[in-house]
């Protein structure tokens, strides 16, 4: 047990539920700081369950948690109990617009707002086809201006560096870790670039104008400008978090994206080891999200053929932004983990170094779910349960449409939706209306959250209609309970159901796999399993054998314990002594700047809605 845990740094109050007091000990050093975007302890889902497993299985280690969410109102009370070895939890919200003391989060800028800020007149902005010097040339010219003060020189150098780093991010070659380190210095050094400078400084306008000149004709400048502001605003928030981050011997992000980039900045600032574990691939999920959101305007030219199957230019800008965060996160990480080979190949394509990639599959508490197995001669209930969040990525509508077909052939069949409905209320309402319009009221039931071990004995099939998954825990939990799975062909679902390699495939199929968004094929597969008791029994036996031989929680925890032990040993040997207040390589203080220990929520600014991290 670490010193922080043994000294009882945890708040002794309530640890979960409405009105709970979260542990808040920002000046305590933990063994591991988990960086979590839109998951544990506020959002239920597969990733959150995995985090809960990790925490509960390693009581000998102390943990701190940095939670990144969208808005405070979305995360009022924890959905999971906070175990005693979690010594500190802090929350930051990337869309809400006030800081913890009610002031503007971004503060005043040292790079704009006076007569020397070189602001571009508003009337010039619309002339995006006007000849422009490159930003780097203009910045260097500014440093040669007679009488240029040291402040203006520093500002120009920062903008020149920023432009150079963005150019390097656009290159397709493997990314050098120094790119992320220099961005960290830009945002959180002693004289950082600020959000106010991004919005107001003349050199910022010049940069944005230059990039706008690369856009297709007809794109509205206001849309482009505010997209740039919106996607970058959270980065300034992350830089502020770094300046007062909880002390830890090791930083571990459970995604790339904003959480991964925060981990990369902390690695750059502290020199401590940094790990990434990806369940679903963050950039892939953001691409799916960005293809559907309505807050990004489409291009005005209906005859223009957009990039990547017609996606609008602004959507592509957003996707490149998240890809860049991913590349910098991968470059900074000591090791990158994922769940299966398909994810590893995508990480390689997105810029991860092959020598740092490792696969550690999910695991479940087999004994816990084995208690839910039915007797071999028990009838198979004609119940299909989709255990998951009611959100678009789970494609609940395909499940509803499939149930209409199943019901026509198996009149006693019912469909259960078991999971939270509050993450996307508008989508939930659309699904409810679809149920009513298809005459399925009472057939498709919205049950809300339920304990899987209480659900499995009552159902015949454990189903997923998702358009994206990693390695879904609910499938493995169902296997341990002896319930076959019917899934779409996403993530590692096919290898879970059919096996991976000779011995595993010899166990047989533990259900069926169908294409995404195909209600008819989904229904046919469901009917085939429910109507054939022998086929169902074979699938059940394969499910139990596969999870017991390859996906036991004890194996997963053993491997991650080894990862932590090795990383913590490296931190002891090569890391600086963060607890004793050492200085970072860029000269900025490491870790905790003093702050009010009574405050646990930090609200941060951004402009329009940003994509949410999906908790698988």
DRENMI-961686 format. One line per field, with one value per residue (C-alpha): residue in one letter; x, y, z. Coordinates in steps of 0.1 Angstrom, whole numbers. Layout:
N
r: (a  ...)
x: (X  ...)
y: (Y  ...)
z: (Z  ...)
END
This chain:
616
r: (x  x  x  x  x  x  x  x  x  x  x  x  x  x  x  x  x  x  x  x  x  x  x  x  x  x  x  x  x  x  x  x  x  x  x  x  x  x  x  x  x  x  x  x  x  x  x  x  x  x  x  x  x  x  x  x  x  x  x  x  x  x  x  x  x  x  x  x  x  x  x  x  x  x  x  x  x  x  x  x  x  x  x  x  x  x  x  x  x  x  x  x  x  x  x  x  x  x  x  x  x  x  x  x  x  x  x  x  x  x  x  x  x  x  x  x  x  x  x  x  x  x  x  x  x  x  x  x  x  x  x  x  x  x  x  x  x  x  x  x  x  x  x  x  x  x  x  x  x  x  x  x  x  x  x  x  x  x  x  x  x  x  x  x  x  x  x  x  x  x  x  x  x  x  x  x  x  x  x  x  x  x  x  x  x  x  x  x  x  x  x  x  x  x  x  x  x  x  x  x  x  x  x  x  x  x  x  x  x  x  x  x  x  x  x  x  x  x  x  x  x  x  x  x  x  x  x  x  x  x  x  x  x  x  x  x  x  x  x  x  x  x  x  x  x  x  x  x  x  x  x  x  x  x  x  x  x  x  x  x  x  x  x  x  x  x  x  x  x  x  x  x  x  x  x  x  x  x  x  x  x  x  x  x  x  x  x  x  x  x  x  x  x  x  x  x  x  x  x  x  x  x  x  x  x  x  x  x  x  x  x  x  x  x  x  x  x  x  x  x  x  x  x  x  x  x  x  x  x  x  x  x  x  x  x  x  x  x  x  x  x  x  x  x  x  x  x  x  x  x  x  x  x  x  x  x  x  x  x  x  x  x  x  x  x  x  x  x  x  x  x  x  x  x  x  x  x  x  x  x  x  x  x  x  x  x  x  x  x  x  x  x  x  x  x  x  x  x  x  x  x  x  x  x  x  x  x  x  x  x  x  x  x  x  x  x  x  x  x  x  x  x  x  x  x  x  x  x  x  x  x  x  x  x  x  x  x  x  x  x  x  x  x  x  x  x  x  x  x  x  x  x  x  x  x  x  x  x  x  x  x  x  x  x  x  x  x  x  x  x  x  x  x  x  x  x  x  x  x  x  x  x  x  x  x  x  x  x  x  x  x  x  x  x  x  x  x  x  x  x  x  x  x  x  x  x  x  x  x  x  x  x  x  x  x  x  x  x  x  x  x  x  x  x  x  x  x  x  x  x  x  x  x  x  x  x  x  x  x  x  x  x  x  x  x  x  x  x  x  x  x  x  x  x  x  x  x  x  x  x  x  x  x  x  x  x  x  x  x  x  x  x  x  x  x  x  x  x  x  x  x  x  x  x  x  x  x  x  x  x  x  x  x  x  x  x  x  x  x  x  x  x  x  x  x  x  x  x  x  x  x  x  x  x  x  x)
x: (0  13  20  -10  -33  -19  -22  -59  -60  -95  -125  -144  -179  -203  -187  -215  -250  -269  -252  -221  -188  -160  -125  -106  -70  -51  -19  -16  6  -10  6  -15  -35  -63  -74  -110  -130  -168  -166  -161  -175  -204  -213  -222  -208  -182  -152  -165  -170  -134  -121  -142  -126  -91  -97  -113  -87  -56  -63  -25  -22  -36  -53  -63  -88  -90  -125  -132  -169  -189  -212  -216  -253  -246  -227  -244  -238  -215  -230  -203  -191  -157  -134  -112  -80  -91  -76  -86  -112  -114  -139  -134  -161  -150  -182  -194  -183  -172  -142  -142  -142  -167  -142  -134  -114  -90  -79  -63  -40  -5  -7  -33  -56  -33  -21  8  -13  -12  -49  -62  -91  -124  -131  -101  -112  -137  -111  -96  -82  -59  -22  -8  27  30  26  61  75  52  62  99  94  77  107  128  106  125  117  101  100  108  72  64  94  82  47  59  82  53  30  59  64  27  25  56  42  8  27  45  12  -1  29  21  54  57  54  84  76  92  62  39  65  68  30  30  55  34  3  16  51  60  47  20  -2  -37  -72  -76  -46  -62  -93  -79  -42  -34  -10  -38  -61  -33  -30  -67  -70  -41  -59  -92  -76  -71  -108  -132  -151  -183  -174  -186  -158  -178  -183  -147  -135  -157  -149  -112  -120  -143  -119  -89  -106  -104  -67  -62  -84  -61  -31  -45  -52  -16  -5  -23  -26  -26  8  13  41  23  -3  -28  -53  -81  -84  -66  -86  -86  -78  -48  -35  -37  -17  9  12  16  43  61  58  67  88  67  56  24  2  -27  -54  -79  -111  -128  -105  -112  -105  -128  -156  -152  -154  -187  -200  -189  -207  -240  -239  -260  -240  -214  -229  -225  -207  -229  -218  -241  -219  -187  -174  -162  -134  -140  -173  -187  -181  -180  -148  -154  -161  -128  -111  -125  -114  -79  -79  -87  -63  -36  -44  -42  -9  6  -8  7  40  42  31  56  32  -2  -26  -57  -80  -75  -56  -80  -76  -38  -38  -59  -36  -6  -24  -31  6  13  48  46  72  50  18  5  -27  -44  -79  -108  -117  -148  -155  -164  -174  -198  -217  -215  -240  -266  -264  -296  -300  -292  -328  -343  -364  -348  -368  -378  -363  -336  -318  -297  -276  -261  -267  -295  -273  -269  -236  -256  -281  -311  -334  -321  -329  -364  -370  -356  -379  -409  -397  -389  -423  -440  -423  -420  -452  -441  -407  -399  -371  -355  -334  -314  -293  -293  -315  -304  -272  -291  -327  -336  -324  -342  -375  -370  -365  -397  -417  -403  -415  -450  -451  -443  -469  -444  -455  -452  -430  -399  -394  -372  -360  -333  -302  -303  -277  -265  -264  -301  -309  -291  -312  -343  -332  -324  -300  -276  -276  -258  -266  -238  -221  -188  -175  -142  -144  -178  -178  -215  -208  -182  -204  -232  -208  -199  -237  -241  -261  -252  -245  -259  -238  -230  -197  -178  -148  -137  -172  -165  -135  -155  -183  -164  -130  -95  -71  -72  -80  -103  -123  -126  -148  -175  -196  -210  -239  -240  -225  -244  -237  -244  -278  -294  -326  -336  -304  -303  -339  -331  -301  -321  -350  -325  -310  -343  -361  -334  -327  -298  -281  -287  -272  -240  -236  -241  -214  -190  -196  -188  -157  -143  -147  -133  -102  -94  -112  -110  -107  -78  -56  -64  -57  -24  -11  -20  -6  27  24  19  48  72  61  63  98  108  92  113  146  143  116  120  108  74  64  94  85  110  110  99  122  106  112  76  67  56  22  0  -1  -20  -58  -89  -93  -130  -136  -139  -155  -138  -158  -141  -149  -156  -179  -205  -211  -181  -182  -187  -165  -186  -185  -186)
y: (0  34  61  81  52  40  75  75  103  93  113  93  105  88  74  70  79  112  138  117  132  122  118  150  150  169  171  134  113  81  52  55  84  72  97  90  107  102  69  58  67  87  67  30  9  -17  7  18  -18  -25  4  -8  -43  -28  -7  -35  -60  -40  -28  -27  3  38  56  91  99  129  127  147  153  175  194  192  187  154  139  148  116  87  55  33  31  46  20  29  28  58  87  116  123  156  165  188  198  208  226  244  280  290  281  269  304  317  336  331  299  312  344  374  371  383  380  404  433  463  485  462  430  433  425  419  444  427  439  420  386  378  382  347  346  376  368  359  354  321  325  314  341  367  358  360  393  407  398  420  450  480  485  451  444  411  403  407  386  358  360  357  328  310  315  304  273  266  268  246  220  219  214  184  170  170  149  113  100  86  114  122  126  160  174  167  179  212  216  210  238  261  255  251  266  297  320  299  306  314  309  346  349  322  343  379  381  392  363  339  356  353  316  309  330  309  276  290  297  259  252  246  276  284  276  302  318  321  284  277  302  289  253  262  279  251  222  240  255  223  221  252  236  205  227  243  208  199  229  216  178  152  138  102  78  67  81  58  70  47  63  87  119  147  122  107  142  152  121  130  165  150  127  156  178  152  126  99  68  71  42  41  14  15  -6  10  31  67  82  56  63  101  95  77  105  133  117  121  153  182  211  209  226  207  223  247  233  203  193  191  156  157  138  103  94  129  140  178  197  209  173  164  192  178  143  154  172  140  120  145  141  103  105  127  105  73  90  100  67  42  14  12  -16  -29  -58  -77  -78  -58  -28  -32  -29  2  17  10  27  57  61  39  24  -14  -20  -3  -21  -50  -70  -78  -92  -84  -108  -114  -130  -164  -178  -149  -154  -192  -191  -177  -208  -227  -265  -283  -295  -261  -246  -217  -185  -167  -135  -114  -89  -61  -50  -16  21  35  55  56  37  7  10  2  9  -21  -43  -29  -36  -71  -78  -72  -99  -123  -117  -126  -160  -166  -150  -154  -137  -105  -80  -63  -32  -33  -1  36  58  92  97  107  114  125  92  72  90  82  45  45  61  34  7  22  28  -9  -21  -35  -18  -45  -66  -45  -33  -5  -19  6  -5  -40  -64  -88  -118  -113  -108  -138  -166  -151  -147  -170  -147  -119  -96  -65  -45  -20  -3  -1  -22  -32  -64  -62  -73  -80  -108  -124  -121  -138  -166  -172  -175  -200  -176  -176  -142  -128  -98  -76  -81  -53  -51  -85  -99  -125  -139  -140  -159  -181  -184  -173  -199  -237  -248  -219  -224  -261  -252  -242  -211  -195  -180  -161  -130  -109  -77  -43  -26  -57  -63  -93  -112  -105  -118  -150  -158  -152  -174  -202  -203  -200  -226  -252  -264  -286  -257  -234  -260  -264  -226  -224  -251  -233  -200  -215  -233  -202  -178  -202  -209  -175  -146  -151  -119  -133  -135  -99  -85  -106  -91  -55  -59  -69  -38  -15  -31  -27  9  19  4  26  56  49  45  72  96  128  130  147  146  167  195  191  211  200  199  231  249  250  236  200  190  205  243  252  251  250  215  221  223  192  204  225  239  248  268  258  270  247  211  188  151  129  100  69  45  12)
z: (0  -9  17  6  10  43  58  51  27  15  25  50  38  15  -16  -41  -48  -47  -25  -22  -11  -34  -21  -27  -17  -44  -26  -19  -42  -56  -73  -104  -118  -141  -168  -178  -205  -201  -183  -147  -121  -138  -169  -169  -197  -206  -202  -168  -157  -167  -146  -116  -121  -121  -90  -70  -79  -68  -33  -26  -50  -45  -73  -82  -109  -134  -149  -181  -190  -212  -187  -150  -153  -172  -143  -110  -90  -94  -109  -92  -56  -50  -35  -5  -26  -47  -27  -50  -77  -96  -124  -153  -178  -213  -225  -194  -193  -158  -137  -101  -88  -113  -133  -170  -173  -199  -181  -197  -226  -227  -265  -276  -267  -270  -298  -306  -310  -349  -351  -386  -394  -396  -431  -444  -430  -458  -485  -480  -515  -509  -511  -477  -464  -445  -408  -401  -425  -410  -374  -382  -399  -368  -347  -370  -366  -353  -316  -312  -275  -259  -254  -291  -299  -276  -290  -326  -317  -301  -331  -354  -334  -334  -371  -376  -352  -370  -403  -388  -376  -412  -424  -427  -412  -377  -352  -331  -293  -294  -313  -283  -259  -277  -278  -240  -236  -258  -237  -202  -199  -181  -209  -225  -255  -242  -255  -256  -279  -302  -304  -307  -316  -351  -357  -348  -373  -399  -392  -394  -426  -441  -432  -444  -478  -481  -477  -506  -521  -505  -469  -445  -426  -394  -393  -400  -373  -346  -354  -349  -316  -304  -310  -295  -264  -244  -249  -228  -202  -202  -199  -168  -154  -159  -138  -108  -116  -88  -80  -92  -99  -131  -154  -172  -198  -209  -243  -266  -274  -248  -220  -239  -248  -211  -202  -229  -214  -179  -192  -208  -177  -150  -168  -151  -171  -192  -204  -228  -228  -257  -257  -287  -309  -300  -334  -351  -327  -332  -370  -365  -342  -366  -395  -377  -356  -368  -353  -381  -412  -445  -475  -494  -528  -536  -565  -545  -538  -502  -486  -473  -490  -491  -455  -453  -451  -415  -404  -419  -400  -368  -377  -384  -350  -332  -352  -343  -306  -310  -328  -301  -274  -289  -294  -258  -243  -229  -237  -256  -248  -266  -266  -298  -331  -352  -328  -328  -366  -364  -338  -361  -390  -367  -358  -328  -327  -331  -304  -278  -286  -265  -265  -231  -236  -213  -186  -164  -130  -143  -109  -103  -135  -135  -106  -131  -154  -160  -157  -189  -193  -186  -215  -234  -227  -260  -247  -265  -242  -254  -224  -231  -232  -254  -277  -315  -315  -302  -331  -309  -339  -358  -327  -326  -363  -360  -331  -354  -377  -348  -333  -365  -365  -327  -313  -277  -282  -264  -265  -235  -235  -203  -198  -190  -212  -201  -221  -253  -243  -279  -293  -266  -274  -311  -302  -281  -309  -333  -309  -308  -346  -352  -328  -304  -272  -245  -268  -267  -231  -218  -184  -175  -156  -143  -128  -156  -133  -125  -162  -177  -162  -177  -213  -243  -262  -253  -283  -296  -328  -324  -352  -332  -303  -288  -269  -252  -216  -217  -243  -221  -190  -209  -219  -183  -176  -204  -227  -264  -281  -313  -324  -353  -370  -352  -330  -317  -317  -344  -326  -294  -309  -334  -318  -327  -340  -341  -305  -298  -330  -323  -293  -318  -323  -292  -311  -344  -361  -386  -407  -391  -397  -411  -392  -414  -410  -373  -370  -390  -368  -336  -348  -358  -323  -304  -325  -323  -287  -298  -316  -286  -263  -284  -285  -247  -242  -265  -247  -213  -226  -244  -215  -190  -211  -225  -208  -171  -151  -130  -161  -172  -137  -134  -166  -157  -123  -140  -162  -133  -113  -141  -148  -112  -109  -139  -122  -91  -110  -137  -127  -108  -72  -79  -43  -33  -57  -85  -116  -151  -181  -194  -161  -149  -115  -115  -103  -77  -76  -44  -48  -26  -13  -7  -45  -65  -97  -123  -152  -184  -215  -251  -278  -295  -286  -288  -295  -265  -256  -258  -229  -248)
END
